[in-house]
Amino acid sequence: MNKPLFCSIRTMINEFNIQNFRGIQAFHVTDLGQVNLLLGYNNCGKSSVLDALFLFSGATNPRLSISVNWPRHYMSSLADEMLKLNFYGLNPVFPIRLSGGYGSPEKTRELTISYQERESEIMNLPTDSSGNAATKDFRLNLDAEIDHQVYHSDLQIKGNSTSKAEVNAPGAESYQEELKCHYISSSDPYSNNVALFSDLLRNKQEEALFEDLREIEPSLRDIVVANNNLMVDVGLEKRIPIQVLGDGIRKLISLFIYLFQARDGILLVDEIDNGLHYKSMPILWKSVLRGADKYNVQVFATTHNIDSLKALNQMLQDETFQSMQARSRVFTLRKTSDCLAAVKSTYPQFRHLINEEIEIR
């Protein structure tokens, strides 16, 4: 496995492999950086790679195998279908395998997720002659080998109703997860903003955020929490809800506060520039590059926006962020049959492609 050449993140993921996850039969990527941008056509698998990284980072937590689907409303009311959603082709014959190396000195982990169903020990009693008494139990088994130590956990649904699930993690409960990971989904990028912003205020980290926001809204003075909402002072008689300023401001707030929450860990961002005007994208990337460096965060983000790529190129050429050039990677994802290939561009390659207007997405 490749050894990291830079970055003091103790848990930075260096390489990552996927087998039999959603529409991805096989995927392999090496030489990951501190800031990793995933490109590719719609439905090529960018978001699935982020979801797989999220499961990989919480390898002993079986709840994630179901909850990772909720932000996209990717679910089913039937237990067997719910538990099969993440398997390649919805067919659990072949288990999901997620593996990779992280940290320096490098550690390895491999997560295997398998599906099991069996006749239930509890029988439903039919109320009439046409009733069916047969009942099945459905289970996801998670077997994680982390730095040569094995942990088992499982999630079980009894009967074909998804209203309740039992979690069993006897060995995993004693394990302290090293890969601290946060995820900003594309469908709900503003969830938990109020609570996380309060934490930012307690730690006196808000001024750098305000500086960035003033580049979009020069009249912004401050932001406070009131009545479980973010209220902004823009010089009016009263503070106004942050929603009034639009999605661009809210998106930048989300990115900043999640970078702070993910310090010394990993941040996943789906559709990082969604909702932003192209003139705001340099501010976006300034916040990401500065936050990743300051808070020691490894970032994985998806996009297919050319203005966003140009803005990233622009900010990496800025003297302030030139040290991030060697720590940044752009991966173009290409689907070949049911396998997913990652074409890597280091910063010099990325800069050449953007400057020469060569299609990279």
N, C-alpha and C positions, 0 to 999 in steps of 0.2 A: 504493500500500500504506500502511496505517496506521503511524504512527510511535509508538514506545513513549513513554509519558508518565512513566515511572518506572523504577526498578530499575537497578542498576549492572551487571547481568549482561551481559557483552559479547556473549554468544552467545544471548541469550534469543530464542526463537521468537515472532514477532509475529503471523504468520498462516500457515495451512496448508491445502493442497488435496490431495485424493485423487481419482484416477480409476481405475476398473477394478481395484480391490483387494478380493479375497475377495468378500463379498456387497455391497460398496459400489461402485455405479457412479459416483457423484459425491458429494463432500463438500467443504464450504468453511467455514472458521471464521476470524474476524478478532478483533482486539482481545484477544489472549490475555494473561493476567496472569502474575504470578510463581507463584501457586498456582492451579491449574485443576482443578476437580472435574467429572468427566463422569458424568452421570446417564442413566438410561434403562431401558426394559424389558429383560428377559433376551433375549439374541440380537439386540439392536438394532444392535450393532456397536461397543460401547465398547472391548472388548479389541482389536478390529481396528484402531481408531484408534491405540491405543498401539503396536501392532505396526508400523503404518505410520510412526509417528513414529520408532521405533527404526531402521527401514530408512533413513529420511530423514536421520537423524543420522550414519549410517555409509554415505553414498552411494557411496563408492568401494570398499566391502568386499563382494564378492559372496557371501562365506560366510554373511552375515546372512540372505540370502534363503531359505536352507534352515534354518539353526539357529534362527531366530525361531519355527519351528513345533515344535521339539522339546519344550519344557516342557509343551505340551498334548498330546503324543503325536500330533500332527497330521502324519502322514508316510505314505509308501508304500514298498513294496519294489521298485517298478518306477521306473526312471529318468524316463521321460516323465511319469508321474503325479506323481512327487516334485517335478519342476520346474514343473508346472502348478498346484500347490496354491494359490498365492497369486493366481492370475488370476481375474478376475471370472467367475463361473459355470464355473470350471475350464477356460475357453476362452481360449487365449493369442492369439487373432486380434487382440484389442485390447491393446496394451501397457499395463502399469501406469505411471501417472505420479504422482509425488509432488513437490509444489512448495511453496515458501513463502519468507517473508522472516524474517531474524533479525538481531539486533544493532542497535547504534546507533553510527555511521550504518549504515543498513540494508543488508545484503547479501542476495542472492537465490540460491536454488539450485533446480534441477529435476533429478529423477532419473527416467529412463525405463528400465524393465525389460522386455525383449522375449525371446521364446522362439524357438529355432531347432532344427530337426532335419534331419539329412542322412545320406546313405549313408556308412558308415564307410570309411576308407581301409584298414582291417584287416578281412579276411574270416575268419569262423569256418569251419573245415573240418568238414563233417558226418561223423559216424562210421558212418552207414548211409544207405541210399537214401531214407529218410524224413526225414532231417535237413534243416534250413533253414540255408543259409549266409549269408543276408542279415543284416547287422548295421547298426545306426544309432548315430550319435553325437547327443547331446542337449546343448543349451547355453542358458544364460541370459546375455544381454548386458545390461550395465549402462552406461548413458551418463549421466554426471552433469555438469551445467553449474553450476559453483560460482563465483559472483561473476564471471561472463563467461569463465571458464576451463573448458575441456572435458576430462573424464577418461573413459577407457574401461576397463572391466574385464569379465571374464566367468568363468563357472564351467561346466566341461564334464564330462559323464559319457559315457564311451565304452562302448557296449554298454548293455544294459538292466538292468544291475546297479547298485545304489546303494552298493556297498561302497567305491568310491573316486571322487573327483571332482578334476579338475585346475582350479586357480585361475590365471588370467592377469590381471595388473594392471600392465602396464608403466609407464603414465603415473601411475597412482594411487599407486605405491609412493613417489614423491617428494612426495606431498601429505601435509601434517600436518593431521589432522582438527581442526577448530575446535569442533565440537559434541560435547563430552565427555558421553556419555549412559550411565546405568546403568538397569537394568530389574529390578524385583522382580516375578516372575510369581506368579499365584495358586496354581499347582500346586506350586511349590517355593520358598516365600518365604525359606527359611533357608539356601539354598545359599551357600557361601563365608563363612558367618558367622564361623568360627574364624579364617581368614586375615585377614578385614577387621577383626575385633575386635582382633587383634594389632597391626594398623596404628594403630588408635585408641589403644591403650595406648602405643605408641611416641611418639605425638604428644601424649600427656597430655590427651586429650579425654574421658576416661571419667567424670569426676565428674558432669558434667551428665546423662549417661545414668543413673548410679546414683541421682541425685536423683529422676528421673522414675520409675524402677523401684520406689523405696521407697514411692511413693504407692500401688502395688499390693501390694508385699510389704515391709512396714515393717522386717522383721528382716534384710533384705539388707544385708550389709556391703561385700562386693566380689565381683568376678568375675575369675577368672584362666584362662589357657589351660594345660591339662595333658592329656597323652596325646591330643593332637589333639581335645580337647573343651573346651567352656566349662564351668567348674566354679564354683559359686556358694557363698559363705559366708553362711549364714543363722543362724549362732550354734550350730550343732550341733558335735559332736566332729570331724567331717570335712566337707569340702566335698562338695556333691552335684552331679550333672550338671544342667545348666540345664533339660533336658527335664522334670525332675521338677516344676518350677514351672508347667508348662503352656504352651500355645501363645500366650497373651496376652503373657507376658513375652518369649518368643522373638520375637514379631512386633514388639514395641517395640524390641528390640535390633536386629533387621534394619533397621527404618526409620531408626534413629539412625545406625547405622554406614554405611548407604548414603547418607544425607544428607551425611555427612562425606566419603565417597569421591567424591560427585558435586559437591564444592565448585567453584564457578565454572562449573557445567555444568547438566545436566538429569537429573532422576530421574523414571522412570515406575513407577507402582505399580498393579497390577491388584488389585481388591477390597481396598482399603487397610485396611478394618476387619474383614476376615474372621478369625474366631477370637477376637475380642475381646468381652468382656462390655460391655454398654452403659455400666456405671459407669466403665469404663476408657477410653471414647472421648474424654472431655475431655483426658485425659493424652496420648492419641495425637495429637490435634490441637495440643496445646501443643508437643509434640516437633516436629511437622512445621512449624508456623509459626515456632518459634524456630530450628530448624535451617535452614530455607529462608532466613531473614533473616541468621543468623550466618554461614552458609557460602556465601551467594550462589547459591542453587540455584533453578532453575525446576522446579516439581513439576506433573506430570500424574497424576491418580489417578482410579480408577473406584469407584463404589459405587451401591447402591440401598437403603441402610439409613437409615431415617428418624432413628433414634437418633444415627447418625453425623452427619447434617446438623444436628440440634439441637445436638450437641456442638461442631461447627464454629462455628455461630452464637454459641454461648455464649462460646467462646474469643476470637472476633473482637471481642466486646463488652468483653472484659477490657482494662483500661488498658494492660497490657503489650503487647498486640498490635493496638491500634487503628491503628497505622501500616500494618498489613497489610490493612486493609479495602479501601483503594484498589488494592491489588495482588492481590486475590483475585477469581476469576471462577467462576461455576457455569454449566455448559452442560448443558442437557437435550437429549439426542439423540432425534430423532423420525425414524422411517423412513417415507418417502413413496415408494411404489413401490419402486424399487431405489436411490433417492437417500437420502442421510442429511442431515438438517437439524439445525443446532445453535442452540437457543434460549438466548441469553445472559442471565444475571442478574448484575448488579453487586451489591456487598454490600448497598446499601440495598434493592434489589429482593428479593434473597435473604432478608434479615432480615424484610421484610414478609410474604413467602410463608410462612416458617417460623412467625412469630409468629401469623399468622392461620390457621395450619393448612390452607393451600391446597396441594393436591397439586402437587408440583414434579417428582416422579420420572418 
